[in-house]
Amino acid sequence: MRIGPEEPCVPGFVSAYPSLAVQLPGATLPWLRRSRDEALERFAALGLPTTRDEDWKYTSVAAIARRVFRVDAASDVSDEVRAVVLLHVIEGTHRMVFVDGHFMPGLSQPAPLPTTLPQGARICSLAQAVEARVDDVESVFASADDAADGFTALNAAFWSDGAWIDLAAGVALEAPVHLLFVTTRSDSACFPRNLIRAGEGASATVIEHHVGPDGASYLSDTVTRIVLGRGARIAHTKLQQEGRKAFHIADVAAEQGRDSAFLSHALAFGGQLSRAAIATRLGAEGCDAKLAGLYVGSGRQHIDHHTCIDHASPRGTSRELYKGVLDEAARAVFNGRVIVRPDAQRSDALQSNRNLLLSEDAEVDTKPQLEIWADDVKCAHGATVGQLDADQLHYLRARGIAEGDARALLIRAFAADALAGIEHGPLRVRLESLLPGALPETV
């Protein structure tokens, strides 16, 4: 393990693991216990990433390394937690609620989920699927890449629950699945893990939603793995509304089959430090991937997005648009990587990152990347960092619009197209209603 100024030690998870391992889901299953043990060994070897690691160059996790976080068992649900769940309900969805990393059937709706789903759709908590020895869970685990960094290894060792969504060939879910993760405890660590598999021609919309109180400092380390069969379509929205003292680390990875479509929206509004790594591999011919994101920060928030679109096969199409709005001393990082492999001829990729700085102290580090190893391709990328357009602001003020309202109109117009591809009406309305509260008070 590497020791340095930003990595004084591996946090106390290694020493806590032996006593916790016997309480985690699937503790009696040899394959899962082996998987957890190997993940802990990887974490002990890797440690937490530092700014010496290229992918973490602009994001220091030293504040996490200095803290000691507890991994707690499930607790009773209070009236306060019920109120938080009601506050974040999204209408017209299958809702699964997880509190402090544990599934809460009584807060989920409808219950039980399988009674309202079409034949061939299996949706339950991952812990339930493992304990019931549901077919194919082991194979999906085996195909997951959990060695990207110390955080993904930590999740693989300590995950306590999450969602298992398995759609047979041709199954189409009309209503989105809303996965609501609520953290309530300060100084705690939660490790949600979601596995989503869509068979040939299957389709679904999944909303992964993370919330927590502003006054609590905690760690949310979440991993989501998505497998798309031939012609499948998954729309995945990740909405991060953690408390303003929270640490949120997320890793989302998709593997696409022939002619499949993956739509990703990453929306970051909360957290003291948040980072989301979102990747998809266009592993067969004719894949389509659309990645969009919106991050809004103020105060001293630090928001990091790393994306990777891997064109590994011919005739793939990808579109990526990430936008950021930063005020006060907020800082954002965007690193978007597009890879076109030698065999991925006739690939079509377009990537854009645009940032709006509302303060002289706000900062963004943006690094769009194209790695092209094929010659018959159409690829472009770009990044912009700027302020509100003075001429547009003057135009609105000249027509009797107050300065604050004019600024708000311009900021909302800038952010709007990052939300344009969200198809579920109630979710889109919810996100649009969040913008005024998420944007700085100056608007």
Buried (B, 14 or more C-beta within 10 A) or exposed (E): EEEEEBBEEBBEBBEBBEEBBEEBBBBEBEEBBEBBEBBBEBBBEBBBBBBEBEBBBBBBBBEBBEBEBBBBEBEEBEEEBBEBBEEBBBEEBBBBBBBBBBBBBEBBBEBEBEEEBEEBBBBBBBBBBBBEEBEEBBEBBEEBBBBBBBBBBBBBBBBBBBBBBBBBBBBBBEBBBBBBBBBBBBEBBBBBBBBBBBBBBBBBBBBBBBBBBEEBBBBBBBBBBBBBBBBBBBBBBBBBBBBBBBBBBBBBBBBBBBBBBBBBBBBBBBBBBBBBBBBBBBBBBBBBBBBBBBBBBBEEBBBBBBBBBBBBBBBBBBBBBBBBBBBBBBBBBBBBBBBBBEEBBBBBBBBBBBBBBBBEEBBBBBBBEBEBEBEEBEBEBEBEBEEBEEEEBEEBBEEEBEEEEBBBBBBBEBBEEBBEBBEBEBBBEBBBEBBEEBBBEBB
